[in-house]
Amino acid sequence: MSLIVQGFLWIFVPAHWTTSATSAGIGNALAQHLALSGLSLLVAGVIALPLGLYIGHTGKGRGVAIVSSNIARAIPTLGLLSILLLYLPDVPFLPSGYTPDIVVFALLAIPPLLAGSYAGLEAIDRQTIDAARAIGMTEWQILTKVEIPLGIALIIGGIRSSSLQIVATVTIAPLFTQITLGTFIADGLAQADYVKVVAGAILVAALALIIDGLFAIVQRFVVPRGVSRRPTKEKSTTARGTALAAKTGTPIQEGN
């Protein structure tokens, strides 16, 4: 029997779902994995989404945001988590003992959240924004009633990408005393129980796929009514013709 099959069978053993004195149960590990991931995503969202919307709406600070995001991606997660565990005190509004983990995982989630939020607004046709200003809408109304609804699919895409990165990386939290689905991988390696290692990997992969699927559904249905999810053949042909005309210097006539 292959390790993968044994891993699946291990998951469906009822005793493995309950916490005992010697091992964590799947139910408890799953709940803590989701809680740690959710808190990290929430902290990242509070920081990155307003900043990304501001950059996308005003066009200011885009270069700084890109550089900062690239620096955040380059930070080694294990090294930063080790340092923060030694020196970072607990933050009052975060659960005691979870502050370093949440800070590190939030830093990991900020770049895709930031990129998704400002890219969602930058992708909107500027003529639409100009038309909104021309009819007298305020900047706040343009942001909330025009830009965010039209860019929401890309914004959700950034949240989707961030959530997957967090869910995958929270797997290493058991190396720093937290209980998550990665606990089964860490314990299995320590005990040379490779069926348990495979079972832990299957659980993490299944959770990531479920979360990705849920966000994919949300991303599909948040597009406002009347806004096409993909360009039609006619629009694509017109866009190509316009681009060609602009490239060759041919005058573009009204109605063509």
Buried (B, 14 or more C-beta within 10 A) or exposed (E): EEBEEBBBEBBEEEEBBEEEEEBBBBEBBBEBBBBBBBBBBEBBBEBBBEBBBBBBBEEEEBEEBBEBBEEBEEEEEEEBBBEBBEEBEEBEEBEEEBBBBBBBBBBBBBBBBBBBBBBBBBEBEEEEBEEBEEEEBEEEBBBEEBBBBBBBBBBBBBBBBBBBBBBBBBBBBBBBEBBBBBBBBBBBEEEEBEBBBBBBBBBBEEBBEEBBEEBEEBBEEEBEEEEEEEEEEEEEEEEEEEEEBEEEEEEEEEEE
